[in-house]
Amino acid sequence: MFDIPFELFALFMGLALVFVPIGLVTRKQGIGYMIMFTTGLFIAIMALTTDNIIMNTFASLASDNILHYDVQSDTFSTFVNAVGLIPVKGEYLSTSSSMLTGDTIDCIQLAYRRLGNPSVIEPIIVGIYNGNTGALIKEFGRFTMPTLINTGQTYVLTHCLPIGETFTLSVNHIVGVQFNAGDATNSLELRADANNPFDGTITFIRQCNLLLSTCSNTSLTQDVRGIFYLRGADITTIDNPYPFTEMPKTLFVMLGGFILFAGSMLLVKDN
């Protein structure tokens, strides 16, 4: 299952508003009804097969902040787990050619989701990790599972270094999280974009097994969704978690079903 951006649904709703009148006006011309039927079918199927219908709600940063990593696109996305023996996951700088190499940051903003009911005591540590062993290099902050209030809901959190302190990214660094508790059905999840939006196959998601001190790539074409940046004169940060705006799927299923039904009835009548 996956998430669908609201903007994509808005596009198909707009198409429906165009083609429904065509279906009603053309009368004897079955193509209008067929387009209407197909549009309704597509909307209904998309709504039924997606996890959430979301609107982009990453923070609006001050204009003088310097963004080094900005993956906020609401394309088809997935989640990557951080649990058990493989608790470190994040965006990995695989070579010195990475667009992040040499960049100086002091804030990391990521999108998280709680799956099931993992440990509420074990901290989630946000920071920079060694890409060979998973060892923590620099902590940016931490939180615990109760911060993610509702299971299945995506929350955006920002963690920053103390004012005046910065960190320069280098090859073999992982920008991500560590969470030592959980299992396959009770875990922390990071939102990821599956369409390789950043830096090709040079910078991508990597995971580490702390017990064995080993790391491996999860996918060369997935990037974590978030922002890595350096604060400017405006040092305001969003410390409190806030959820992605999720639209009710039932509404879209009903909308698609109505258009589908109307189109099919008109097709039957036309024939």
N, C-alpha and C positions, 0 to 999 in steps of 0.2 A: 504494500500500500504506500501511497505517497501524498504529498500536499499539493494543492492546486492554488495558484494565485487568484485572488478575487478579480484582478484585472483581466485574466483570461476568460472568466465567466462573464464579466461585463461585456467583453467583445462578442461572445455568442448571444448574450441577451440583446445586444444591439442588432446583431444579424437577425434575431428572431423578430424584433420590432420592424425590421425592413421587410422580411419575407412573409410574415403573417398577413399583412395587408395584401401583398402580391397574391398569396394563396386565396384570399377572399375575393379579390377583384377580378382575377383572371378567369374565374368561373370554369369554362370548358377546357382550359389549358391545364393539363395535369402536372406540368412541370412546376408550377407555383405550389401546388399542394405537396408534391414530392420534396421540394426544397424545405417546405414547412415541416413535413414529417421527419426528414433527416435532421434538421436543426434541433427539434425537440428530442429526438432519440439521442443525439450526441450530448446534449446538456444533461439529460437524465443519467446516461451511462457514466459520464465524468463525475457527477455528484455521488453516484453510488460506489464508485471504485476508488475514491480518494479518502485519505485520513481526515484532512481538514481543508477548509477553504479559507485562506489567510489573506490579510492585508499587510503590507510592509510597514512595520512599526519599529524599525531600528531608530536609535536616538538621532536627533538633529544636532550635529556638533557645531561649536562655534566656528566662525569663518576663518579664524586665525589658527585653528588646529591643523597640524600637518598629518594627513592621512597617508599611511604607507601600505595598508592592506584594507580594501574596501569591497567586500563581497556581500551585497545585500539583495541581489537579484532574486525575485520570486519565481524562479523557474522550477521545474520538477525537482524535488529535493528528497533527501533521505535522512536517516539518523544513524550515527555510529555510537556504539556502546562503549562505556568505560567501566569495566567491572572486573572483580576477582583478580586473577593472575595477570591480566592484561589491563591495568588500570590507567595507563598514560596514553592519551590520544590527543592529536592536534595537527597543526599545519607545519610541515617539515621543509626545511631549506636543504635540498639534497646536494646542491653544488654551489660554488662561489658565483655562478651565473644567475642564481635566484634574484628576483627583483627586490627581495627583502634584505639581501646581504648588505651589511653596512648601515642599515637604517636604524635610527635611534627612536625608541618609543618609551612612553611611560604609562600607557593605558591599553588594556585589552578588553574588548566588548565581544561577548559570544552569546549564542542562543542555546538554551538548555531545555530538556524535557525529562521529567521523572517517569520511569516506567515501573509500575507495580509499587511495592513498598520496601525499598532497600533501607539499610541502616540509617537512622536519623542522627546518629552520633558521629560517625566517621566524616571528617571534613572533606570537602572537595577543594583541592588546591589548584589555583590558577597561576600559571607562570611559564617559565622557559625551562625546557628539559633537554638533557643530552640525547641526541638521536641514535647513539649506539647502545646505551645502557638504560635509558629512561630516568637517570638520576636528576633530581631537581637542581637547576642552576640558579634560578632567581624566582622567588615567589612574588607575585603581584597582589595576591589576596586570597581569601578563602571564604567558603560559606558551607552550610549544612543543608541536608535534604529538606527540612521543613520550610526553607526559603522558597522552594518550588511547591507552592501550596497545593495545586490540583494535579493529580496524575494525568498524563496525556496532554497537558497544556504546555505550550512553549513559552518560556520566559527569557527575556533579554537582560543580562547583567553586565555591568562595567566594573572592572577592578583596576585601580591605578596605584602607582608607586607614590611614596610621600613626595610632597611638593619639592622640586629642586633635584630629585633623583631620577635618573634615566637609565635605560639599558640599550646597548647596541647589539643588534642581531647579527649572527654569523652563520657560516655554513655548518650544517649538522645540528642546528638548533630545532627544537619542536616548540611551537607556541600553542599551548593547550592546557589540559587539565589532568589531574590525578584523582582517582576515586577507588579506594581499595576494597570496598564492600560490594555485595550484590551477586546476582547470578543472571542467568539468561532471561528471566522474567521479572527481575527486580534490579533495576540499574539506573544509571545516569546516562542520558543520551545527548550528544551534540548534534545540532542541526548542520547538515552538510549540503552543498550544492553538487549534484552529480554531473553537471555539464561542463566541468573543467573551466570555470570562468577566470582563473588567475594563473598566469605564468606558465601555461602549458603543462608539460609533465616534469617540470623542474621543481616546482613547489606544490606539495600535495599532502594528503593525510597519511600519518604514520602512527603506529601503535608500539608499545613497549611492554614486555613481560619483566616485572621487577624481580621476581623470584629467580629467573635465569639470567637477568641482566642482558637481555637481548631485545632487539627491535626489528620490526618488519613493516613493509608497506601494505596498507589495506587496499588502496586503489590509486593509480597514477592520475586518474581523471576525476577525483573528488577533492573539493576544497571545503574547509570549514566555513561556515557563514558567520561573518563578524567584521569587526573593525580593529585594526592595530594602529594607534596614533600617538603623536606627541602633542601635549597640550600647549596652547599658546598663552596669551595674556589672560584669557578667560579660563580659569582653572576649574570651573564648575563641572562636576561629573554626576552621572545618574547612578546613585548607589543602590537605590531601591529597585527590586525586580519589577518589571511590568510585562504583561502577557502580550503575545501577538494577538491581533484582533481576528477572531475566527467567526466566520459567517455560518448561520444555521444551514446544514446540508439539506434538511428536509424541505426548506423553501425552494431550493434549486431542483430537487427531485420532483416536487409538485409542479413547478414551472415547466420543466422539460416534459413531464407526463401530460400536462394539459395541452401543450403545443403538439406533442406527438399524437394525442387522441384526436384533437381537432383536425390535424392534417390527414390522419387515416380516415376519418369520417368523410371529409371532403373528397378524398380519393375514391372512396366507395360510391359516394353520391355521383361523382363525375363520370364514373364508369357504368 
